[in-house]
Amino acid sequence: MSPATVDALVAQARRTLTTAGIASPDADAVELAAFVLGLDPGEVRLRMVLRAPVVERDATRLRDLVADRATRVPLQHLTGRAYFRRLTLAVGPGVFVPRPETEVTAGLAVEAAWAAGPAPVLVDLCTGSGAIALALADEVPGSTVYAVELSPAAHAWAVANRDRLGLDVDVRLGDATTAFDDLVGVVDVVVSNPPYIPDGAVPLDPEVRDHDPEVALYGRSADGLAVPLAVAARAARLLRPGGVLVMEHADAQGETLPAALRATGEWGVVLDHLDLAGRPRTTVARRALVGHPAAEPVSRPTLGP
Ligand SMILES: C[S@@+](CC[C@H](N)C(=O)[O-])C[C@H]1O[C@@H](n2cnc3c(N)ncnc32)[C@H](O)[C@@H]1O
């Protein structure tokens, strides 16, 4: 029997994944082949053109992974890796898989950090795999980056990613709504992709519904904004006057989140931004100068005679 070839295996994988309802069957088939063969996707496509042979052991491994993917196990759980801006992160059960739209949120935080001047202090609240915090440490030279995560399992992934990538981030285990007492009023940029799905709005995709941790998904109120607003309130405490909050949200929250932030009186300019698909995705808010704890006088003048 002649050996399997890359093109035939990928074509079969594509058919299987299409039948299973996978949204990106071609990209997933090529990524799984790349993972099994130890190549990058471009090299896989070149070998498809050349109809390069594949040894039986690799062909069997690829068919098994495609079968798992067809049961809607996330692609990134099968390969153990997720691409995020310039980084490749390790991911798996117990941690939220970073999404492409969050790369836009991270990019807005990077721009805010660059604009903050030399040696900015940056905080990622709800860090998950560490994706945003590690991207900040990678892309903002001279910055000091902190991150916090509530779930011990996710925290362990973030620490492992930090150590493997060799990036300098202080990754803490804790609650973002009370974290960093040591950083009150001194942070230049707070970024967060908090859980924001409205309670009861169970995601349709099995990859999300059955594999992302619940604590990573639901915003703990009917509108999904309870956790995001509690996180934003903490951000307001941590930021220096004029500091910037960058917060991701659901596309349906593009007006409600900015409106809720404006209503607190803690924020000056509040603007919303679109993701690459043109959907409302990220709110950027500048901490007001008036009413900021750091703007209060340290001691009040004595009144009276
Ligand atoms: C949507 S995921 C985002 C993870 C990561 N920032 C990303 O963009 O890939 C939200 C994360 O927030 C964490 N989380 C939920 N509530 C939290 C809280 N009160 N304090 C800290 N982390 C929290 C979840 O465990 C999860 O890792």
Ligand as a Chemical Component Dictionary entry (heavy atoms), coordinates in Angstrom:
data_LIG
# 
_chem_comp.id                   LIG 
_chem_comp.type                 NON-POLYMER 
_chem_comp.pdbx_formal_charge   0 
_chem_comp.three_letter_code    LIG 
# 
loop_
_chem_comp_atom.comp_id 
_chem_comp_atom.atom_id 
_chem_comp_atom.alt_atom_id 
_chem_comp_atom.type_symbol 
_chem_comp_atom.charge 
_chem_comp_atom.model_Cartn_x 
_chem_comp_atom.model_Cartn_y 
_chem_comp_atom.model_Cartn_z 
_chem_comp_atom.pdbx_ordinal 
LIG C1  C1  C 0  -12.690 35.786 29.824 1  
LIG S1  S1  S 1  -11.398 35.065 30.767 2  
LIG C2  C2  C 0  -10.033 36.041 30.154 3  
LIG C3  C3  C 0  -8.683  35.463 30.409 4  
LIG C4  C4  C 0  -7.535  36.237 29.746 5  
LIG N1  N1  N 0  -7.445  37.574 30.248 6  
LIG C5  C5  C 0  -7.730  36.273 28.239 7  
LIG O1  O1  O 0  -8.082  37.330 27.718 8  
LIG O2  O2  O -1 -7.521  35.257 27.599 9  
LIG C6  C6  C 0  -11.700 35.745 32.381 10 
LIG C7  C7  C 0  -10.735 35.287 33.458 11 
LIG O3  O3  O 0  -11.070 35.953 34.675 12 
LIG C8  C8  C 0  -10.942 35.070 35.756 13 
LIG N2  N2  N 0  -11.748 35.616 36.849 14 
LIG C9  C9  C 0  -13.095 35.567 37.031 15 
LIG N3  N3  N 0  -13.444 36.264 38.128 16 
LIG C10 C10 C 0  -12.310 36.784 38.644 17 
LIG C11 C11 C 0  -12.011 37.612 39.773 18 
LIG N4  N4  N 0  -12.975 38.059 40.600 19 
LIG N5  N5  N 0  -10.733 37.935 40.018 20 
LIG C12 C12 C 0  -9.726  37.489 39.213 21 
LIG N6  N6  N 0  -9.945  36.714 38.117 22 
LIG C13 C13 C 0  -11.227 36.369 37.832 23 
LIG C14 C14 C 0  -11.394 33.736 35.197 24 
LIG O4  O4  O 0  -10.926 32.648 35.967 25 
LIG C15 C15 C 0  -10.776 33.808 33.797 26 
LIG O5  O5  O 0  -9.456  33.299 33.801 27 
# 
loop_
_chem_comp_bond.comp_id 
_chem_comp_bond.atom_id_1 
_chem_comp_bond.atom_id_2 
_chem_comp_bond.value_order 
_chem_comp_bond.pdbx_ordinal 
LIG C1  S1  SING 1  
LIG S1  C2  SING 2  
LIG S1  C6  SING 3  
LIG C2  C3  SING 4  
LIG C3  C4  SING 5  
LIG C4  N1  SING 6  
LIG C4  C5  SING 7  
LIG C5  O1  DOUB 8  
LIG C5  O2  SING 9  
LIG C6  C7  SING 10 
LIG C7  O3  SING 11 
LIG C7  C15 SING 12 
LIG O3  C8  SING 13 
LIG C8  N2  SING 14 
LIG C8  C14 SING 15 
LIG N2  C9  SING 16 
LIG N2  C13 SING 17 
LIG C9  N3  DOUB 18 
LIG N3  C10 SING 19 
LIG C10 C11 SING 20 
LIG C10 C13 DOUB 21 
LIG C11 N4  SING 22 
LIG C11 N5  DOUB 23 
LIG N5  C12 SING 24 
LIG C12 N6  DOUB 25 
LIG N6  C13 SING 26 
LIG C14 O4  SING 27 
LIG C14 C15 SING 28 
LIG C15 O5  SING 29 
# 
